[in-house]
């Protein structure tokens, strides 16, 4: 018995490239939530995160042909997602208030996400928001997505050392921000 | 403690993240699949010569026929399904079904082994480019929620398959066989829709199968011009053409074909038209086969109007708006300029727009003329009157006031054919699907007589069969 769900990402990409819509559908289902979460962490606004996730996958379809088998699919997808999020932020300027949006999420879309220490986590989020874009991206990939500096450097298209440096700077900044606040 | 290295990392990693909404996921999926199909089409176009079109007639070369009803041949089909069953047919048919190409059919339209669907079966199987199913039905993976099939062997790459998207079609149930001894009289509603043909053609040209419920056989037949003789004079507005011939795929039965030709309204006699274009300019219309095609189609229609006809334009997206008050067609420039200015953007509020369009049509109502709202959309009415039932009732109420509705569908991926059909039916109008400019010309110009300038409404036909001759 053949299951499409058994195929690796790269195999699905190959199939999608030769016109198999179902393979593409599987790729989408497999990674949509991950991309959405990344986008949400980036912008903190539900609608925007959904837009970013959608745009990421539309771009993925357009770029299918350029995917190189030797690189990792995840890295590739992350790169598209991070670039999309960055462009989106640039286009849409000021972000809406994170807290407001988050409260809405808690009461509305997502009642079951568990108890949250509202003040502490919103404070931390504020701190993350205050980071320069490059540092925020590095923190997002390394801390939230659990990537190694090497993996993050592949996604961001910079040197590994640069990622380490950004993380180092970001840590210092976050620390100062959090200490000053409390 | 809070500044310990790992603690910070853990706290950031643990920040709660909401889940995406299922609607957003569905929308994203549709967008992805639409893009995938678009790119696939582009590639195929690059890679191959122009697909021969089944209706490749040049518009100039064909006489402008004003037809009342293409339903004719559709009736013929209903006719065989409903009534003409010659003795011993039953046995023969069952054999034909079991030995026939049933597996092919599964792809096109579900066929129960019922008496009525058998004659239709081979007709459907003859749809030219339908690729055979790749695998027996039972091998379908239970994990797959899609309607697609795939195969295990490495073989050639899978055929491009239609992702059904959110194009919605009403389920088709074939009419059962009737016995003429019990019910000698059959009544048919005349229907001049052709949307299904264009939709199916588009899918096949793009190299994938249409949804089974998108295939409405009567519309395949309605689509074409049969050159029936015209009614001789005004006293008999309809002229039937009846032919009986042996069923090509089944020698045990005969087909009855009832063609009806309505009076040809010449241009000079055409009543004044009071048209309101209700145009969907929501964000989803932003594709080459949608808004730009829509603009060109309506431009073409405007070019053919008489100077006394009036046109108004209402658009709906985030908010409904009148962009052109009723304007005489003699001021063509103003109408065309208004069309030119249309831009896509925002979400769809079909309900609000429909109210405004009807209000304009009523304001400018001409009791002698044709009063019609022409709705052009790619599908959903996702804001405004949320309840399709309510929308339908509204359209039906308005039909009593003399304002009718025609619905033109554009694009693919979001088409709500079911609602389109219902709205058109309740609004005393018709629904067509526009995939190309020549299709637009066919519907809006060549056949305006059958679709926009009607000579009759609510036409029903009764055929009485003689049970002595016919089982």
Interface residues (C-beta under 8 A of the other chain):
Chain A: X1 X2 X3 X4 X5 X15 X16 X18 X19 X20 X21 X22 X23 X24 X25 X28 X29 X32 X33 X36 X37 X40 X41 X46 X49 X50 X53 X54 X57 X58 X60 X61 X62 X102 X105 X109 X110 X113 X114 X116 X121 X124 X125 X128 X139 X142 X143 X144 X146 X171 X174 X175 X178 X179
Chain B: X2 X3 X5 X8 X9 X11 X12 X13 X15 X16 X17 X18 X19 X20 X21 X24 X25 X27 X28 X29 X31 X32 X33 X35 X36 X37 X39 X40 X141 X143 X144 X146 X148 X150 X151 X152 X157 X158 X159 X160 X161 X162 X163
